[in-house]
Amino acid sequence: MSNGLVRVADARTRELKRWETPEKGKPMAIVENGSLVLTKVGRQLGYKVSNKELVRRGLAPSRFLSGHLG
């Protein structure tokens, strides 16, 4: 997903550790007990968790934005 955020993973296992903002590296969401959990910053910026990815709240899926439902 190309949402402008940085995906930080464990170098050895490639397992997701957290999502960060690209500018200042502030954590938007972190993995706790195997689940991705939003931080205060992530909530303030209007993100939600969807399948280990961060999605902006209120945005339509890209297939609706492109004008076809294919």
N, C-alpha and C positions, 0 to 999 in steps of 0.2 A: 504494500500500500504506500502510495506516495503522498503523505500528508505533511511533509516538511519536518517531521519529528525524527529524532535519532534513536535507533534501536540498539540497545546495549546488551550484548550477550557474553556469556562465559567463554573465554578464549579457548579453553580445552574442550568443553562439551557442546559449545554453540547454543546452549540453552538460554532463553530470554531471561534477563535479569531486571530490566527496566526500560522505559521510554523516557527520553529527555527532550527539552527544548534545544534547538540547534544553537541559539545565540549564547546563552549563559549556562547551558548544561543543567538546568534545574529539572529534577525528576518530576515527570507528569504522572507516572504510574509505576509501581514496583510489584515484584512477585513476592507474595507472602503465602506460605503453606501451599504452594502450587497454583495459586490463583492470582491473577493480575488485579491489583487494587489501585484505584485513583488516589492521588495525593490531593492536598488542598489546592495546589496550583492547577492541577488538571481539572478539578471541578470548577474553579474560578474561570478558567478559559473555555469552559463549555464542552468538555470531552466526555465520552462514555466508553466503557469497555465492551468490545464485541469480538469474541473468539480470539483472545490474546492480541488484539489490535485495538488501537485507539481511534475513535470516530468522532467527528464534530457533531454535537447535537443539533437537530433541526435541519440537517442537509439531506437532500434526496439522494438515493443511490445514483451512481454515475450513469446507469443505463437509462434512467428517466431524464437525466440532463441532456443526453445525446439525441433525444427525440425519437428513439425507437425502443421497443420492448423486447427485441430479439434475444 
